[in-house]
């Protein structure tokens, strides 16, 4: 089935202009999502593939009709085979909002995954897919409050959109990232991570770096920084990691109502 997906023509060049994300809230803590835009499918053309780790790659798309997104949001992607069969998946958006008609997704090669398998074994620049979104207003970060980001594995993807947005806009609001990976070679975006990042390795680590699971010792110093207004914590990862990290946050003093969780698996 993965071999059957249609791959062809290139889309037109994306329009110029910079998207300025809105910060209107539909209800406290939830950013309004444009229902019409989120429900309409549009064509996106694959323009670049970048290897991140042995099992993860970033796929960059030209999406001329994309209306923009907020860091942390996701989209729905649809592939259609020659016989009309379709497969749809939700994927977090990795790119910052100001990417001028482009969006990026970073996908793990999931064993037996029909969509991720197609991307990692068959897709090439020039292939077209359909996308709709952005979706979800709960996990979005508009850049207006201190953000403590905690992710594991591919859970770092929506958090990286936040980091990139913070850097691109030169925001003064505090932002910290804690990211967990099994080993350095499995750390997604390793080349981009900077001084804002605390790295946690659970199976192997560079010389002199301790190996172990995320613990209170990693989070307590960050929570102790006490930025004005307090931290808004964003946790993304597997079900097990999300439960573990959120419990650590509460134990370290983070208010429960200031923890946002995105989980998978």
Residue, then its C-alpha position, 0 to 999 in steps of 0.5 A: x500500500x505504501x508504494x501505491x501513493x501518488x507522488x507528483x507535481x510541484x506546487x506554485x511558489x509560496x506567497x510572500x508575507x509573514x504570518x502574525x499569530x493571534x492570541x485571542x482566547x476562546x475560553x481561559x487557557x484555550x486559543x481560538x481555532x478558525x474552524x473553517x480553515x481547520x476543516x478545509x484540505x489543501x495541497x502541500x508539496x514536499x520540498x526537502x527531507x532532512x535526516x535528524x536521527x537514525x529513525x527520524x527525519x524532517x519533511x519540509x512542505x510548500x503550502x501556499x494556502x496555509x493560514x499560519x499556526x501557533x507554536x504547539x499546534x498540529x495538523x491532519x495529513x492525508x495520503x491518497x493511493x491510486x485506488x482511492x484508499x486514504x490514510x490520515x494522521x495527526x502530526x505536530x508542526x515543527x516549524x515556527x509560524x513565520x516560515x513564509x508559506x512552508x511547514x515542517x513535520x518531523x516523523x519517526x519511522x514507526x515499524x509497520x506504520x503505513x504513513x510514516x513508512x511511506x515518508x521514510x521509504x518512498x517520498x521524495x521532493x515534488x510529492x504532494x500530500x493534503x493537509x488541514x489545520x491548524x488544530x488544537x488551541x490547548x497546547x499552543x503557546x502564543x509567546x506571551x508567557x514564560x514557558x517551561x517545555x518538557x519532552x521525550x523522543x518525538x515529543x520534542x517536535x511541537x516544543x521545537x516550534x515554540x523554541x524556534x518561534x522564541x528565537x525568530x521573534x527575539x522574545x524576552x519572555x523566559x523559555x526553558x526546554x528539558x528534553x529526554x532521549x535514550x542516547x545522544x544519537x537519538x536526540x532530535x534537533x541535537x544541532x539546534x539545541x542551545x543554552x535554554x536546553x537541559x538534556x537528559x539521557x536514559x541509556x547512554x550519554x557523553x562522557x561525564x554526563x549522568x545517565x538516568x530518567x528525568x527527575x526532580x533534580x532536573x526540574x527543581x532548579x528551573x522552577x526555582x527561577x520563578x519568572x514573573x507570572x510563573x511558568x506555563x509548563x508544556x509536557x509532550x511524550x508517550x503516555x508513560x512519560x507524560x504521567x511521570x513528568x507531570x507528577x514530577x512537576x507537581x511534586x516540585x511545586x508547579x500548579x496543576x492548572x499551569x500544566x498542559x499535556x500532549x501525549x501519544x501512544 
